[in-house]
Amino acid sequence: MAGSSSTLSGLRLAGKVAIVTGGASGIGKETTHVFVKEGARMVVIADIQDELGIQVAESIGTDKCTFIHCDIRIEDDVKNLVQSTINTYGQIDIMHCNAGIGSTTDQTLLQFDVSQANGVFATNAIGTALCVKYAARAMVEAKVRGSIVCTASTTGSYGAARVTDYSMSKHAVIGLMRSASVQLAKYGIRVNSVSPNGLATPLSEKMLGADAKTVEEVFSKNSMLKGVVLRTNNVADAVLFLASNESDFVTGLDLRVDGNFVTGAEVI
Ligand SMILES: NC(=O)c1ccc[n+]([C@@H]2O[C@H](COP(=O)([O-])OP(=O)(O)OC[C@H]3O[C@@H](n4cnc5c(N)ncnc54)[C@H](O)[C@@H]3O)[C@@H](O)[C@H]2O)c1
């Protein structure tokens, strides 16, 4: 069971087995590094970018980190990800459901494109639900009091000036997290989410059609907190808190990592 070993070593995730979806890049890559640094026994990266995922695992060391190809839109892929993790490492203590995609066009309501929205939902909402489903089943079966952390977004709590489908899908992630936290509480399984404001990653750079520096400048404008720029390590630290036993009595929380987001700012 997750728990006592982390207290003994002083490392916050000592002995735990974690899966990070979308761990080949951006926030998930950072989370993977932080989990290993905090003593996780094994972190399994699940992603569709095989080359990048393998690179991240090898740079960390394959005794601590491994890569499995998994498209979270495909139920059999998610099932296989969870089953093979259990077969090889015994159990799953932490599931970071982080993989996601952005909108590829403005997607204002007046120009709303259904097939694009279905694609965004297939990954961000349904794919995330599949990851929660199979991780939770494994935890229930093995009687592991695990922690599931989803990556939502500030756009999951506020109206967006554009990228309507993305905003809708992130509202769905928060709804999923809340329902799962209610349904899984009786098993001692905690489910929470983190909601970053915008930060520079390949996803946001593509969505804004801008380089990392410009993306940071744009998003800094809609954070009230000045003097600090949101980076992947800030998000990973919040995920670490929710994944670790330090948040032992926290469930159903959407933890905003947003420097106090300014609502109504027409950034996205
Ligand atoms: N970057 C931001 O500004 C920002 C803000 C709020 C929330 N988020 C969320 O953070 C999460 C991580 O995104 P990021 O910004 O690090 O972007 P990223 O593009 O660097 O990482 C996303 C990862 O998810 C993977 N992925 C995409 N579709 C997948 C699928 N079907 N199956 C498995 N893996 C898949 C990608 O290959 C990639 O490695 C996403 O859920 C995103 O919506 C990002």
The ligand as an SDF file (V2000), in Angstrom:
LIG
                    3D

 44 48  0  0  0  0  0  0  0  0999 V2000
   -0.0200   24.8050  -21.9680 N   0  0  0  0  0  0  0  0  0  0  0  0
   -1.0500   25.4490  -21.4490 C   0  0  0  0  0  0  0  0  0  0  0  0
   -1.1670   26.6810  -21.5690 O   0  0  0  0  0  0  0  0  0  0  0  0
   -2.0800   24.6870  -20.6560 C   0  0  0  0  0  0  0  0  0  0  0  0
   -2.9270   25.4090  -19.8010 C   0  0  0  0  0  0  0  0  0  0  0  0
   -3.9000   24.7100  -19.0900 C   0  0  0  0  0  0  0  0  0  0  0  0
   -4.0110   23.3400  -19.2390 C   0  0  0  0  0  0  0  0  0  0  0  0
   -3.1770   22.6740  -20.0980 N   0  0  0  0  0  0  0  0  0  0  0  0
   -3.3420   21.2280  -20.2200 C   0  0  0  0  0  0  0  0  0  0  0  0
   -2.1470   20.5970  -19.8220 O   0  0  0  0  0  0  0  0  0  0  0  0
   -2.1040   19.2840  -20.3780 C   0  0  0  0  0  0  0  0  0  0  0  0
   -0.7170   19.0350  -20.9310 C   0  0  0  0  0  0  0  0  0  0  0  0
   -0.5180   19.8700  -22.0550 O   0  0  0  0  0  0  0  0  0  0  0  0
    0.8470   20.6680  -22.3270 P   0  0  0  0  0  0  0  0  0  0  0  0
    0.5250   22.1070  -22.2860 O   0  0  0  0  0  0  0  0  0  0  0  0
    1.9220   20.1330  -21.4910 O   0  0  0  0  0  0  0  0  0  0  0  0
    1.0420   20.3290  -23.8740 O   0  0  0  0  0  0  0  0  0  0  0  0
    2.0370   19.3420  -24.6610 P   0  0  0  0  0  0  0  0  0  0  0  0
    1.5620   19.3340  -26.0440 O   0  0  0  0  0  0  0  0  0  0  0  0
    3.4360   19.7170  -24.3620 O   0  0  0  0  0  0  0  0  0  0  0  0
    1.7490   17.9170  -23.9690 O   0  0  0  0  0  0  0  0  0  0  0  0
    0.5980   17.1810  -24.2250 C   0  0  0  0  0  0  0  0  0  0  0  0
    1.0070   15.7270  -24.4100 C   0  0  0  0  0  0  0  0  0  0  0  0
   -0.1900   14.9520  -24.5660 O   0  0  0  0  0  0  0  0  0  0  0  0
    0.0550   14.0010  -25.5710 C   0  0  0  0  0  0  0  0  0  0  0  0
   -1.2080   13.5470  -26.1680 N   0  0  0  0  0  0  0  0  0  0  0  0
   -2.0530   14.2490  -26.9720 C   0  0  0  0  0  0  0  0  0  0  0  0
   -3.0680   13.4770  -27.3680 N   0  0  0  0  0  0  0  0  0  0  0  0
   -2.8620   12.2530  -26.8100 C   0  0  0  0  0  0  0  0  0  0  0  0
   -3.5590   11.0270  -26.8620 C   0  0  0  0  0  0  0  0  0  0  0  0
   -4.6830   10.8930  -27.5890 N   0  0  0  0  0  0  0  0  0  0  0  0
   -3.0850    9.9820  -26.1530 N   0  0  0  0  0  0  0  0  0  0  0  0
   -1.9460   10.0950  -25.4290 C   0  0  0  0  0  0  0  0  0  0  0  0
   -1.2300   11.2270  -25.3660 N   0  0  0  0  0  0  0  0  0  0  0  0
   -1.6820   12.2950  -26.0510 C   0  0  0  0  0  0  0  0  0  0  0  0
    0.9290   14.7190  -26.5850 C   0  0  0  0  0  0  0  0  0  0  0  0
    1.6020   13.8150  -27.4530 O   0  0  0  0  0  0  0  0  0  0  0  0
    1.8620   15.5030  -25.6740 C   0  0  0  0  0  0  0  0  0  0  0  0
    3.0240   14.7720  -25.3660 O   0  0  0  0  0  0  0  0  0  0  0  0
   -3.2210   19.2400  -21.4180 C   0  0  0  0  0  0  0  0  0  0  0  0
   -4.3290   18.5290  -20.8830 O   0  0  0  0  0  0  0  0  0  0  0  0
   -3.5840   20.6970  -21.6140 C   0  0  0  0  0  0  0  0  0  0  0  0
   -4.9080   20.8680  -22.0320 O   0  0  0  0  0  0  0  0  0  0  0  0
   -2.2070   23.3180  -20.7980 C   0  0  0  0  0  0  0  0  0  0  0  0
  1  2  1  0
  2  3  2  0
  2  4  1  0
  4  5  1  0
  4 44  2  0
  5  6  2  0
  6  7  1  0
  7  8  2  0
  8  9  1  0
  8 44  1  0
  9 10  1  0
  9 42  1  0
 10 11  1  0
 11 12  1  0
 11 40  1  0
 12 13  1  0
 13 14  1  0
 14 15  2  0
 14 16  1  0
 14 17  1  0
 17 18  1  0
 18 19  2  0
 18 20  1  0
 18 21  1  0
 21 22  1  0
 22 23  1  0
 23 24  1  0
 23 38  1  0
 24 25  1  0
 25 26  1  0
 25 36  1  0
 26 27  1  0
 26 35  1  0
 27 28  2  0
 28 29  1  0
 29 30  1  0
 29 35  2  0
 30 31  1  0
 30 32  2  0
 32 33  1  0
 33 34  2  0
 34 35  1  0
 36 37  1  0
 36 38  1  0
 38 39  1  0
 40 41  1  0
 40 42  1  0
 42 43  1  0
M  CHG  2   8   1  16  -1
M  END
$$$$
